């Protein structure tokens, strides 16, 4: 069972295959209680939602020896320090060729869509900024007043 970012990196390295890490960084906020929360999302079921999450940015990199959570956080913070949790997935080619930048962008677009639709894979690693493994009990996509934007 993987419980740390380093466990994930070591499992990838131990496989002997070319893995790539995909990151989607998110900002969380408490869901406003009662009528205030419902007013933000009229006509939608927001009962039981504790937090709202918004995607801040995404990134990717090949798995390499010595990659640590602290290094990943440092890179992310240098780009945008305003994130609370990071969703992580691995990607690789069937041929074991390294993942290209274009492929990684396609994988990230799919990953963002899964997060926004509430279909992020069960058990996929989510870490807070301190490296603690987190989980999602329930996820529901909700629309903000502008129908082109979604909150999670």
C-alpha positions in Angstrom: 0.0 0.0 0.0 1.4 3.4 -1.0 1.1 6.0 1.7 3.6 8.6 0.6 4.7 10.4 -2.5 8.1 8.8 -2.2 6.4 5.3 -2.1 4.7 6.1 -5.4 8.0 7.3 -7.0 9.8 4.1 -5.7 7.1 1.8 -7.0 7.4 3.4 -10.4 11.1 3.2 -10.4 11.0 -0.4 -9.2 8.8 -1.4 -12.1 11.6 -0.7 -14.6 9.1 1.1 -16.9 9.1 4.8 -18.0 6.5 6.4 -15.8 5.4 10.0 -15.9 3.7 11.9 -13.0 0.7 14.0 -13.7 -0.3 16.6 -11.1 -3.5 18.7 -10.8 -3.1 21.3 -8.0 -6.3 22.5 -6.3 -7.4 25.1 -3.8 -10.0 24.2 -1.3 -12.5 26.4 0.6 -15.2 25.5 3.1 -18.6 25.3 1.6 -20.8 28.1 3.0 -23.4 26.7 5.3 -27.2 26.6 4.7 -28.9 29.1 2.6 -25.7 30.9 1.7 -24.2 27.8 0.1 -27.5 27.0 -1.7 -27.8 30.5 -3.0 -24.4 30.2 -4.7 -25.6 27.1 -6.6 -29.3 27.5 -7.2 -31.2 24.4 -8.1 -28.3 22.0 -7.3 -28.0 19.5 -4.5 -25.2 20.8 -2.3 -26.3 18.9 0.9 -23.4 17.3 2.6 -20.7 19.1 0.7 -18.0 20.3 3.1 -15.6 21.9 0.7 -15.4 23.5 -2.7 -12.3 22.9 -4.8 -11.0 24.7 -7.8 -8.2 23.7 -10.1 -5.3 26.2 -9.9 -2.9 24.6 -12.4 -1.5 21.3 -13.6 2.0 20.0 -14.3 3.9 16.8 -15.3 7.3 15.3 -15.1 9.0 12.0 -15.6 9.6 9.8 -12.6 13.3 10.0 -11.7 15.5 8.7 -8.9 15.6 11.1 -5.9 12.3 12.8 -6.7 10.8 13.9 -3.4 7.6 15.5 -2.2 9.5 18.5 -1.0 11.0 19.0 -4.4 7.6 18.7 -6.1 6.1 21.3 -3.6 9.0 23.6 -4.2 8.5 23.5 -8.0 4.8 24.0 -7.6 5.1 26.9 -5.2 7.5 28.7 -7.4 4.8 28.6 -10.1 1.7 29.3 -7.9 1.9 28.9 -4.1 -1.9 29.2 -3.7 -2.8 25.5 -3.7 -3.8 23.1 -0.9 -4.0 19.6 -2.4 -2.5 17.9 -5.4 -4.2 15.0 -7.3 -1.5 12.7 -8.7 -1.7 10.0 -11.4 0.9 8.1 -13.3 1.1 7.7 -17.1 3.1 5.5 -19.4 3.2 4.3 -22.9 2.4 0.6 -23.7 5.6 0.5 -25.7 7.6 1.8 -22.6 8.8 4.8 -24.6 9.0 8.0 -22.4 5.8 10.1 -22.4 6.1 13.1 -24.6 5.1 16.6 -23.6 2.1 16.4 -26.0 1.0 13.1 -24.6 1.3 14.4 -21.0 -1.0 17.4 -21.9 -3.6 15.0 -23.3 -3.4 12.9 -20.2 -3.7 16.0 -18.0 -6.8 17.2 -19.9 -8.4 13.9 -19.3 -7.4 14.0 -15.6 -8.9 17.5 -15.2 -12.1 16.4 -16.8 -12.4 13.4 -14.5 -11.8 15.6 -11.5 -14.4 18.1 -12.6 -17.0 15.4 -13.4 -16.5 13.8 -10.0 -15.0 10.6 -11.5 -11.5 10.8 -10.2 -10.3 7.2 -9.7 -11.0 5.7 -6.3 -7.8 5.3 -4.3 -5.7 7.5 -6.6 -3.3 9.5 -4.5 -4.3 13.0 -3.3 -1.8 14.8 -1.0 -2.1 17.9 1.0 0.7 20.4 0.9 2.3 18.8 3.9 2.5 15.4 2.2 -0.4 13.8 4.0 -2.4 11.3 1.9 -6.0 12.4 1.6 -9.2 10.9 0.2 -12.5 11.9 -1.2 -15.7 10.6 0.5 -18.0 12.1 -2.1 -17.5 14.3 -5.1 -20.1 16.2 -7.0 -19.7 18.6 -9.9 -21.6 21.8 -9.4 -22.1 24.6 -11.8 -21.4 28.2 -10.8 -23.8 30.9 -12.1 -21.8 31.2 -15.3 -22.5 27.8 -17.0 -19.0 27.6 -18.5 -17.3 27.2 -15.1 -17.6 24.3 -12.7 -16.7 24.0 -9.1 -15.9 20.7 -7.5 
